[in-house]
Amino acid sequence: MSELEAALGTLGAEQRATVELVRSLAEQNARVVEAMAIMRARARILLALCVVLVIAFVAFAAWIVTR
């Protein structure tokens, strides 16, 4: 019987460790999702700036050609 109680105690400890691991992974996942949202926003800003820069370059090139 004591072997069963020892095994049960070990399983309980493993279960608590597993719960803590899952909680930690969930928190880490939330931070990764938040970081990805920030990166997406920055990528959109960078894309918009690149488009503006291309338009400015084309306008400048057209101005040089027609001058």
N, CA, C and O atoms as a printed pandas DataFrame, in Angstrom:
     atom_number atom_name residue_name chain_id  residue_number  x_coord  y_coord  z_coord
0              1         N          MET        A               1    0.821   -1.191    0.000
1              2        CA          MET        A               1    0.000    0.000    0.000
2              3         C          MET        A               1    0.868    1.259    0.000
3              4         O          MET        A               1    0.530    2.254   -0.641
4              5         N          SER        A               2    1.977    1.206    0.718
5              6        CA          SER        A               2    2.839    2.387    0.772
6              7         C          SER        A               2    3.456    2.680   -0.595
7              8         O          SER        A               2    3.749    3.829   -0.923
8              9         N          GLU        A               3    3.648    1.618   -1.388
9             10        CA          GLU        A               3    4.164    1.833   -2.749
10            11         C          GLU        A               3    3.156    2.613   -3.585
11            12         O          GLU        A               3    3.528    3.496   -4.357
12            13         N          LEU        A               4    1.888    2.283   -3.425
13            14        CA          LEU        A               4    0.839    2.995   -4.154
14            15         C          LEU        A               4    0.756    4.448   -3.706
15            16         O          LEU        A               4    0.572    5.346   -4.528
16            17         N          GLU        A               5    0.890    4.678   -2.413
17            18        CA          GLU        A               5    0.855    6.048   -1.905
18            19         C          GLU        A               5    2.053    6.845   -2.405
19            20         O          GLU        A               5    1.931    8.026   -2.731
20            21         N          ALA        A               6    3.212    6.191   -2.464
21            22        CA          ALA        A               6    4.409    6.861   -2.977
22            23         C          ALA        A               6    4.242    7.183   -4.460
23            24         O          ALA        A               6    4.604    8.268   -4.917
24            25         N          ALA        A               7    3.689    6.222   -5.205
25            26        CA          ALA        A               7    3.456    6.450   -6.634
26            27         C          ALA        A               7    2.439    7.569   -6.831
27            28         O          ALA        A               7    2.578    8.396   -7.731
28            29         N          LEU        A               8    1.424    7.585   -5.988
29            30        CA          LEU        A               8    0.406    8.630   -6.074
30            31         C          LEU        A               8    1.011    9.994   -5.751
31            32         O          LEU        A               8    0.682   10.990   -6.395
32            33         N          GLY        A               9    1.884   10.038   -4.766
33            34        CA          GLY        A               9    2.564   11.288   -4.431
34            35         C          GLY        A               9    3.444   11.762   -5.574
35            36         O          GLY        A               9    3.493   12.955   -5.875
36            37         N          THR        A              10    4.136   10.830   -6.210
37            38        CA          THR        A              10    4.980   11.176   -7.358
38            39         C          THR        A              10    4.133   11.701   -8.511
39            40         O          THR        A              10    4.486   12.692   -9.150
40            41         N          LEU        A              11    3.019   11.035   -8.770
41            42        CA          LEU        A              11    2.131   11.490   -9.839
42            43         C          LEU        A              11    1.568   12.874   -9.543
43            44         O          LEU        A              11    1.438   13.703  -10.444
44            45         N          GLY        A              12    1.239   13.119   -8.290
45            46        CA          GLY        A              12    0.733   14.444   -7.907
46            47         C          GLY        A              12    1.777   15.521   -8.137
47            48         O          GLY        A              12    1.466   16.604   -8.633
48            49         N          ALA        A              13    3.022   15.220   -7.774
49            50        CA          ALA        A              13    4.102   16.193   -7.986
50            51         C          ALA        A              13    4.325   16.437   -9.475
51            52         O          ALA        A              13    4.532   17.573   -9.903
52            53         N          GLU        A              14    4.282   15.364  -10.259
53            54        CA          GLU        A              14    4.442   15.515  -11.709
54            55         C          GLU        A              14    3.298   16.326  -12.304
55            56         O          GLU        A              14    3.504   17.139  -13.205
56            57         N          GLN        A              15    2.097   16.100  -11.796
57            58        CA          GLN        A              15    0.942   16.844  -12.299
58            59         C          GLN        A              15    1.086   18.332  -11.983
59            60         O          GLN        A              15    0.796   19.175  -12.831
60            61         N          ARG        A              16    1.529   18.659  -10.774
61            62        CA          ARG        A              16    1.726   20.069  -10.419
62            63         C          ARG        A              16    2.807   20.704  -11.292
63            64         O          ARG        A              16    2.677   21.851  -11.720
64            65         N          ALA        A              17    3.876   19.948  -11.551
65            66        CA          ALA        A              17    4.944   20.462  -12.415
66            67         C          ALA        A              17    4.427   20.676  -13.834
67            68         O          ALA        A              17    4.783   21.655  -14.490
68            69         N          THR        A              18    3.592   19.762  -14.299
69            70        CA          THR        A              18    3.027   19.887  -15.644
70            71         C          THR        A              18    2.106   21.096  -15.734
71            72         O          THR        A              18    2.131   21.827  -16.724
72            73         N          VAL        A              19    1.299   21.305  -14.713
73            74        CA          VAL        A              19    0.404   22.467  -14.691
74            75         C          VAL        A              19    1.220   23.753  -14.733
75            76         O          VAL        A              19    0.875   24.686  -15.458
76            77         N          GLU        A              20    2.294   23.803  -13.962
77            78        CA          GLU        A              20    3.148   24.996  -13.950
78            79         C          GLU        A              20    3.806   25.203  -15.313
79            80         O          GLU        A              20    3.918   26.336  -15.782
80            81         N          LEU        A              21    4.239   24.121  -15.946
81            82        CA          LEU        A              21    4.841   24.223  -17.279
82            83         C          LEU        A              21    3.833   24.747  -18.291
83            84         O          LEU        A              21    4.157   25.623  -19.093
84            85         N          VAL        A              22    2.622   24.223  -18.263
85            86        CA          VAL        A              22    1.581   24.675  -19.192
86            87         C          VAL        A              22    1.266   26.150  -18.955
87            88         O          VAL        A              22    1.090   26.907  -19.910
88            89         N          ARG        A              23    1.193   26.559  -17.698
89            90        CA          ARG        A              23    0.933   27.961  -17.372
90            91         C          ARG        A              23    2.061   28.846  -17.910
91            92         O          ARG        A              23    1.810   29.903  -18.490
92            93         N          SER        A              24    3.284   28.407  -17.714
93            94        CA          SER        A              24    4.437   29.170  -18.199
94            95         C          SER        A              24    4.432   29.268  -19.723
95            96         O          SER        A              24    4.703   30.331  -20.281
96            97         N          LEU        A              25    4.126   28.165  -20.391
97            98        CA          LEU        A              25    4.073   28.178  -21.857
98            99         C          LEU        A              25    2.949   29.073  -22.365
99           100         O          LEU        A              25    3.108   29.745  -23.384
100          101         N          ALA        A              26    1.826   29.090  -21.674
101          102        CA          ALA        A              26    0.717   29.960  -22.080
102          103         C          ALA        A              26    1.109   31.430  -21.951
103          104         O          ALA        A              26    0.781   32.240  -22.818
104          105         N          GLU        A              27    1.808   31.773  -20.872
105          106        CA          GLU        A              27    2.263   33.158  -20.704
106          107         C          GLU        A              27    3.271   33.535  -21.784
107          108         O          GLU        A              27    3.223   34.633  -22.339
108          109         N          GLN        A              28    4.182   32.614  -22.072
109          110        CA          GLN        A              28    5.176   32.871  -23.116
110          111         C          GLN        A              28    4.492   33.031  -24.472
111          112         O          GLN        A              28    4.866   33.899  -25.261
112          113         N          ASN        A              29    3.501   32.202  -24.739
113          114        CA          ASN        A              29    2.768   32.295  -25.998
114          115         C          ASN        A              29    2.069   33.644  -26.111
115          116         O          ASN        A              29    2.050   34.242  -27.187
116          117         N          ALA        A              30    1.500   34.123  -25.026
117          118        CA          ALA        A              30    0.834   35.430  -25.042
118          119         C          ALA        A              30    1.834   36.534  -25.369
119          120         O          ALA        A              30    1.518   37.458  -26.118
120          121         N          ARG        A              31    3.043   36.442  -24.809
121          122        CA          ARG        A              31    4.067   37.450  -25.106
122          123         C          ARG        A              31    4.494   37.378  -26.569
123          124         O          ARG        A              31    4.722   38.411  -27.199
124          125         N          VAL        A              32    4.605   36.168  -27.111
125          126        CA          VAL        A              32    4.985   36.016  -28.519
126          127         C          VAL        A              32    3.903   36.594  -29.423
127          128         O          VAL        A              32    4.215   37.277  -30.399
128          129         N          VAL        A              33    2.647   36.333  -29.114
129          130        CA          VAL        A              33    1.538   36.873  -29.914
130          131         C          VAL        A              33    1.552   38.393  -29.872
131          132         O          VAL        A              33    1.333   39.041  -30.896
132          133         N          GLU        A              34    1.805   38.968  -28.708
133          134        CA          GLU        A              34    1.866   40.423  -28.584
134          135         C          GLU        A              34    3.033   40.989  -29.396
135          136         O          GLU        A              34    2.889   42.007  -30.072
136          137         N          ALA        A              35    4.175   40.329  -29.325
137          138        CA          ALA        A              35    5.342   40.784  -30.090
138          139         C          ALA        A              35    5.078   40.695  -31.590
139          140         O          ALA        A              35    5.490   41.575  -32.346
140          141         N          MET        A              36    4.396   39.645  -32.021
141          142        CA          MET        A              36    4.076   39.507  -33.444
142          143         C          MET        A              36    3.131   40.612  -33.905
143          144         O          MET        A              36    3.267   41.114  -35.021
144          145         N          ALA        A              37    2.188   40.991  -33.070
145          146        CA          ALA        A              37    1.273   42.080  -33.426
146          147         C          ALA        A              37    2.047   43.381  -33.593
147          148         O          ALA        A              37    1.780   44.153  -34.514
148          149         N          ILE        A              38    2.999   43.621  -32.707
149          150        CA          ILE        A              38    3.825   44.828  -32.822
150          151         C          ILE        A              38    4.655   44.780  -34.101
151          152         O          ILE        A              38    4.777   45.784  -34.803
152          153         N          MET        A              39    5.225   43.614  -34.402
153          154        CA          MET        A              39    6.037   43.483  -35.617
154          155         C          MET        A              39    5.194   43.686  -36.877
155          156         O          MET        A              39    5.652   44.298  -37.842
156          157         N          ARG        A              40    3.957   43.169  -36.867
157          158        CA          ARG        A              40    3.076   43.379  -38.024
158          159         C          ARG        A              40    2.793   44.862  -38.229
159          160         O          ARG        A              40    2.818   45.353  -39.358
160          161         N          ALA        A              41    2.528   45.567  -37.147
161          162        CA          ALA        A              41    2.257   47.006  -37.247
162          163         C          ALA        A              41    3.477   47.740  -37.787
163          164         O          ALA        A              41    3.348   48.616  -38.642
164          165         N          ARG        A              42    4.644   47.392  -37.300
165          166        CA          ARG        A              42    5.868   48.033  -37.794
166          167         C          ARG        A              42    6.116   47.700  -39.259
167          168         O          ARG        A              42    6.583   48.550  -40.018
168          169         N          ALA        A              43    5.807   46.472  -39.661
169          170        CA          ALA        A              43    5.977   46.087  -41.065
170          171         C          ALA        A              43    5.039   46.893  -41.960
171          172         O          ALA        A              43    5.426   47.300  -43.056
172          173         N          ARG        A              44    3.810   47.125  -41.500
173          174        CA          ARG        A              44    2.873   47.941  -42.285
174          175         C          ARG        A              44    3.382   49.368  -42.427
175          176         O          ARG        A              44    3.297   49.959  -43.504
176          177         N          ILE        A              45    3.908   49.919  -41.344
177          178        CA          ILE        A              45    4.463   51.278  -41.405
178          179         C          ILE        A              45    5.636   51.320  -42.371
179          180         O          ILE        A              45    5.746   52.244  -43.177
180          181         N          LEU        A              46    6.508   50.327  -42.294
181          182        CA          LEU        A              46    7.662   50.271  -43.194
182          183         C          LEU        A              46    7.214   50.140  -44.646
183          184         O          LEU        A              46    7.788   50.780  -45.527
184          185         N          LEU        A              47    6.204   49.327  -44.906
185          186        CA          LEU        A              47    5.685   49.183  -46.262
186          187         C          LEU        A              47    5.127   50.506  -46.766
187          188         O          LEU        A              47    5.379   50.891  -47.908
188          189         N          ALA        A              48    4.380   51.197  -45.935
189          190        CA          ALA        A              48    3.817   52.488  -46.338
190          191         C          ALA        A              48    4.927   53.489  -46.651
191          192         O          ALA        A              48    4.839   54.227  -47.632
192          193         N          LEU        A              49    5.961   53.517  -45.830
193          194        CA          LEU        A              49    7.080   54.425  -46.084
194          195         C          LEU        A              49    7.807   54.064  -47.378
195          196         O          LEU        A              49    8.234   54.952  -48.116
196          197         N          CYS        A              50    7.948   52.784  -47.653
197          198        CA          CYS        A              50    8.590   52.355  -48.903
198          199         C          CYS        A              50    7.761   52.779  -50.115
199          200         O          CYS        A              50    8.313   53.224  -51.122
200          201         N          VAL        A              51    6.447   52.642  -50.020
201          202        CA          VAL        A              51    5.573   53.055  -51.121
202          203         C          VAL        A              51    5.703   54.556  -51.348
203          204         O          VAL        A              51    5.805   55.005  -52.489
204          205         N          VAL        A              52    5.699   55.330  -50.275
205          206        CA          VAL        A              52    5.859   56.781  -50.400
206          207         C          VAL        A              52    7.208   57.106  -51.028
207          208         O          VAL        A              52    7.296   57.990  -51.880
208          209         N          LEU        A              53    8.246   56.411  -50.623
209          210        CA          LEU        A              53    9.579   56.644  -51.168
210          211         C          LEU        A              53    9.640   56.304  -52.656
211          212         O          LEU        A              53   10.259   57.037  -53.428
212          213         N          VAL        A              54    9.014   55.215  -53.067
213          214        CA          VAL        A              54    8.988   54.844  -54.487
214          215         C          VAL        A              54    8.231   55.898  -55.286
215          216         O          VAL        A              54    8.675   56.300  -56.361
216          217         N          ILE        A              55    7.097   56.344  -54.770
217          218        CA          ILE        A              55    6.325   57.377  -55.471
218          219         C          ILE        A              55    7.149   58.653  -55.598
219          220         O          ILE        A              55    7.158   59.282  -56.656
220          221         N          ALA        A              56    7.837   59.036  -54.533
221          222        CA          ALA        A              56    8.671   60.239  -54.582
222          223         C          ALA        A              56    9.803   60.070  -55.593
223          224         O          ALA        A              56   10.121   61.005  -56.328
224          225         N          PHE        A              57   10.409   58.891  -55.633
225          226        CA          PHE        A              57   11.488   58.640  -56.582
226          227         C          PHE        A              57   10.981   58.709  -58.020
227          228         O          PHE        A              57   11.634   59.305  -58.877
228          229         N          VAL        A              58    9.832   58.109  -58.291
229          230        CA          VAL        A              58    9.257   58.140  -59.643
230          231         C          VAL        A              58    8.907   59.569  -60.023
231          232         O          VAL        A              58    9.157   59.986  -61.154
232          233         N          ALA        A              59    8.335   60.321  -59.099
233          234        CA          ALA        A              59    8.000   61.719  -59.388
234          235         C          ALA        A              59    9.263   62.527  -59.661
235          236         O          ALA        A              59    9.285   63.354  -60.572
236          237         N          PHE        A              60   10.300   62.296  -58.890
237          238        CA          PHE        A              60   11.560   63.004  -59.099
238          239         C          PHE        A              60   12.176   62.627  -60.444
239          240         O          PHE        A              60   12.680   63.492  -61.161
240          241         N          ALA        A              61   12.139   61.342  -60.788
241          242        CA          ALA        A              61   12.682   60.895  -62.074
242          243         C          ALA        A              61   11.892   61.508  -63.228
243          244         O          ALA        A              61   12.478   61.928  -64.226
244          245         N          ALA        A              62   10.571   61.560  -63.099
245          246        CA          ALA        A              62    9.746   62.166  -64.142
246          247         C          ALA        A              62   10.048   63.652  -64.259
247          248         O          ALA        A              62   10.081   64.194  -65.364
248          249         N          TRP        A              63   10.266   64.304  -63.146
249          250        CA          TRP        A              63   10.597   65.730  -63.163
250          251         C          TRP        A              63   11.942   65.956  -63.852
251          252         O          TRP        A              63   12.091   66.906  -64.621
252          253         N          ILE        A              64   12.912   65.097  -63.586
253          254        CA          ILE        A              64   14.233   65.217  -64.217
254          255         C          ILE        A              64   14.119   65.007  -65.726
255          256         O          ILE        A              64   14.728   65.744  -66.502
256          257         N          VAL        A              65   13.346   64.011  -66.145
257          258        CA          VAL        A              65   13.211   63.697  -67.575
258          259         C          VAL        A              65   12.508   64.823  -68.309
259          260         O          VAL        A              65   12.893   65.157  -69.430
260          261         N          THR        A              66   11.497   65.412  -67.714
261          262        CA          THR        A              66   10.718   66.449  -68.404
262          263         C          THR        A              66   11.336   67.829  -68.284
263          264         O          THR        A              66   10.805   68.783  -68.853
264          265         N          ARG        A              67   12.391   67.961  -67.596
265          266        CA          ARG        A              67   13.027   69.257  -67.391
266          267         C          ARG        A              67   13.753   69.757  -68.580
267          268         O          ARG        A              67   14.334   70.841  -68.539
